Structures are given as structure tokens and as C-alpha cells.
Amino acid sequence: MEAVKQRLRRAAEALGSAGVSYAVIGGNAVAAWVGSVDSSVVRNTVDVDILLRREDLDSAKAAMAAAGFIHRRVAILNGRGHIEMFLDGPGAKAREAVHVIVANEKVAENDPVSAPDVNEAEQVAGYRLVTLEALIRMKLVAFRDKDRMHLRDLLSVGLFDQSWIHRYPPELAAKLQTILDDPEG
């Protein structure tokens, strides 16, 4: 897990030093938010997910290359498009890479809302962390098993409650209600 933390720090430092706007999302964002309340509930993750604006991608490629990362554009299964990622050196595995979600764009064509903008973030522990509200929105959009688990972790430490329902569009609010109704899954 130390390798993941180092990869996150290196990526954040490279992007920040180059003036590239970004936000940490995904499992590392969940871990940071959950850990701010109760570190014993934090789950490990093997990759780093970041949010970047499309217009900053070339600058991000240069910054990350200078820090030893190798850019790859990889096709997603089932014809859902491509994902940008930065491998941590020539022998790195895709599962352990820095994965990019493009800000202000839908991850999948049928997603109800776009990914947040990078300015929906705050500076925390040396990097820019997506806000809790935006993180929950992203988890509700994806709503895979691991996203529901992450939502339950956030709920278990009291980071959101029933009063948050009104913050999201109806189809996302309905998903949030299922987590609130069955916090144990």
C-alpha cells in the first residue's frame, strides 16, 4: 500500500508543479474522506484515479512523463470507448496505474450526469481531493459493487445521511436511498 501512496504523491506533485489542475478521486478519495473520521475503516486500493480536464491532457502527459510515468490510451471492454492512464514505469501493470477520468464529461454514454470539474476539490495532505459531494455523485453514477461498498464506508463513519438526498438528481437520489435503507448491503 505504500507504493500506492507514493504513486499518488508523485502524480500529485508532478501535476501540481506543472500547474495542471486535477483532483484525486476513486478509492484514494474514499480512503481520505473515511480516514478523516476513522482510519480503522479505510480500505486499501491498488490504483490511483484522478480527474483531469481534456484540455489539460497534453500538459499532464508531459508532467507525468517527467516524473517517470508512461502514458497509455487503452480501449475499454464492450466498446465503451477509451481510458487514459499513466503506467508507473515500463514494467508497470494497468491495474496499478494512475487512471484518468475526464472532467465535465460522461464516463459512459448513458451516465445520467458528467464527471465533476477539477475545481470541485480542496487541498488536503499535499494533493487536491475531490469534494465529498462530488465523490458521492461519482460513486452513485458508477454504482458498481465497489462503488456501493465505498458509499457504505462513507455512510458508516457519518459522512452523509438522509439529508443529502436532495443534493442529487432523482435517479441518483434513488440509488443513495437504497444505500441508506440497507447500510449493511
C-alpha positions as CSV (number, residue, x, y, z in Angstrom):
1,M,0.0,0.0,0.0
2,E,3.0,2.3,0.5
3,A,3.6,2.0,-3.3
4,V,0.1,3.3,-4.0
5,K,0.6,6.3,-1.6
6,Q,4.0,7.1,-3.2
7,R,2.4,6.9,-6.7
8,L,-0.3,9.2,-5.6
9,R,2.2,11.7,-4.1
10,R,4.4,11.6,-7.2
11,A,1.5,12.1,-9.6
12,A,0.1,14.9,-7.5
13,E,3.4,16.6,-7.2
14,A,4.1,16.3,-10.9
15,L,0.7,17.7,-11.9
16,G,0.8,20.4,-9.3
17,S,4.3,21.5,-10.1
18,A,3.4,21.8,-13.8
19,G,0.3,23.9,-12.9
20,V,-2.1,21.2,-14.2
21,S,-5.5,21.3,-12.4
22,Y,-6.5,17.8,-11.2
23,A,-8.4,16.1,-8.4
24,V,-7.9,12.8,-6.7
25,I,-11.0,10.6,-7.0
26,G,-11.8,6.9,-6.6
27,G,-10.7,4.6,-3.8
28,N,-8.0,7.0,-2.6
29,A,-10.5,9.8,-2.3
30,V,-12.8,7.5,-0.3
31,A,-9.9,6.5,1.9
32,A,-9.0,10.1,2.6
33,W,-12.6,11.1,3.5
34,V,-13.2,8.0,5.6
35,G,-9.8,8.3,7.2
36,S,-10.6,11.9,8.2
37,V,-13.2,10.4,10.6
38,D,-12.0,6.9,11.4
39,S,-8.8,5.4,10.0
40,S,-9.7,1.9,11.1
41,V,-12.4,1.8,8.4
42,V,-10.1,2.7,5.5
43,R,-9.8,0.1,2.7
44,N,-6.8,-0.3,0.5
45,T,-6.7,0.3,-3.2
46,V,-4.2,-0.7,-5.8
47,D,-4.5,2.2,-8.3
48,V,-4.7,5.9,-8.3
49,D,-7.7,7.7,-10.0
50,I,-7.5,11.3,-11.0
51,L,-9.8,13.8,-12.6
52,L,-8.3,16.0,-15.4
53,R,-9.8,18.4,-17.9
54,R,-9.4,17.2,-21.5
55,E,-7.7,20.4,-22.5
56,D,-5.0,19.7,-19.8
57,L,-4.2,16.2,-21.0
58,D,-1.2,17.1,-23.1
59,S,0.3,19.1,-20.2
60,A,-0.5,16.2,-17.9
61,K,1.3,13.8,-20.2
62,A,4.5,16.0,-20.2
63,A,4.4,16.5,-16.4
64,M,3.8,12.8,-15.7
65,A,6.5,11.7,-18.2
66,A,9.0,13.9,-16.4
67,A,8.1,12.1,-13.2
68,G,8.7,8.6,-14.8
69,F,5.1,7.7,-15.8
70,I,4.3,6.3,-19.2
71,H,1.1,7.4,-20.9
72,R,-1.2,4.8,-22.4
73,R,-4.6,5.1,-24.1
74,V,-6.4,1.8,-23.6
75,A,-9.7,0.5,-25.1
76,I,-12.4,-0.3,-22.6
77,L,-14.3,-3.6,-22.8
78,N,-17.6,-3.8,-24.6
79,G,-16.8,-0.9,-26.9
80,R,-17.3,1.8,-24.2
81,G,-14.5,3.9,-25.5
82,H,-11.0,4.5,-24.2
83,I,-9.3,5.4,-20.9
84,E,-6.2,7.4,-20.5
85,M,-3.7,6.1,-17.9
86,F,-0.2,6.6,-16.7
87,L,1.8,3.5,-16.0
88,D,4.4,3.8,-13.2
89,G,7.4,2.9,-15.3
90,P,8.0,0.4,-18.2
91,G,7.1,-2.8,-16.2
92,A,4.0,-1.5,-14.5
93,K,0.6,-3.2,-14.7
94,A,-2.5,-1.3,-15.8
95,R,-4.3,-2.2,-12.6
96,E,-1.6,-0.3,-10.7
97,A,-1.6,2.7,-12.9
98,V,-2.8,6.3,-12.5
99,H,-6.2,6.2,-14.3
100,V,-7.8,9.4,-15.7
101,I,-11.4,10.4,-15.7
102,V,-12.1,13.4,-17.9
103,A,-13.7,16.2,-16.0
104,N,-17.1,17.6,-17.2
105,E,-17.6,14.5,-19.5
106,K,-19.7,11.4,-19.0
107,V,-17.6,8.3,-18.3
108,A,-20.2,6.1,-20.2
109,E,-22.6,7.4,-22.8
110,N,-25.7,6.5,-20.7
111,D,-24.5,8.1,-17.5
112,P,-27.1,10.5,-16.1
113,V,-24.5,13.2,-15.3
114,S,-21.0,14.1,-16.3
115,A,-17.9,13.8,-14.1
116,P,-17.3,16.8,-11.9
117,D,-15.0,19.6,-12.7
118,V,-11.5,19.6,-11.2
119,N,-12.4,22.7,-9.2
120,E,-14.8,20.6,-7.1
121,A,-11.8,19.8,-4.9
122,E,-9.9,21.0,-1.9
123,Q,-6.3,20.8,-0.9
124,V,-5.7,18.0,1.6
125,A,-2.5,16.4,2.8
126,G,-0.4,17.6,-0.2
127,Y,-2.9,16.9,-3.0
128,R,-6.2,18.1,-4.4
129,L,-9.0,15.9,-3.2
130,V,-12.5,15.8,-4.8
131,T,-15.2,17.2,-2.6
132,L,-17.3,14.7,-0.6
133,E,-20.5,15.7,-2.5
134,A,-18.8,15.3,-5.9
135,L,-17.3,11.9,-4.8
136,I,-20.6,10.6,-3.7
137,R,-22.2,11.7,-7.0
138,M,-19.5,9.8,-9.0
139,K,-20.0,6.7,-6.9
140,L,-23.8,6.9,-7.5
141,V,-23.3,7.2,-11.2
142,A,-20.9,4.2,-11.4
143,F,-22.8,2.2,-8.8
144,R,-20.7,-1.0,-9.2
145,D,-20.2,-3.3,-6.3
146,K,-17.1,-1.5,-5.2
147,D,-18.8,1.9,-5.5
148,R,-21.7,0.7,-3.3
149,M,-19.1,-0.6,-0.8
150,H,-17.4,2.8,-0.8
151,L,-20.7,4.5,-0.3
152,R,-21.4,2.3,2.7
153,D,-18.0,3.0,4.1
154,L,-18.7,6.8,3.8
155,L,-22.1,6.3,5.5
156,S,-20.6,4.1,8.3
157,V,-18.5,7.0,9.5
158,G,-21.3,9.5,9.3
159,L,-20.1,11.5,6.3
160,F,-23.6,11.7,4.8
161,D,-27.1,10.9,5.9
162,Q,-30.7,11.2,4.7
163,S,-30.4,15.0,4.4
164,W,-28.1,14.5,1.4
165,I,-30.8,13.0,-0.8
166,H,-31.9,16.5,-2.1
167,R,-28.4,17.2,-3.4
168,Y,-28.7,14.8,-6.3
169,P,-30.9,14.3,-9.3
170,P,-33.8,11.9,-8.8
171,E,-32.2,8.8,-10.3
172,L,-29.0,9.3,-8.2
173,A,-31.1,10.1,-5.1
174,A,-32.9,6.8,-5.6
175,K,-29.6,4.9,-5.6
176,L,-28.5,6.8,-2.5
177,Q,-31.7,5.9,-0.8
178,T,-31.0,2.2,-1.4
179,I,-27.7,2.6,0.5
180,L,-29.4,4.5,3.3
181,D,-32.2,1.9,3.5
182,D,-29.7,-1.1,3.6
183,P,-26.4,0.1,5.0
184,E,-25.1,-3.4,5.5
185,G,-25.7,-4.3,1.9
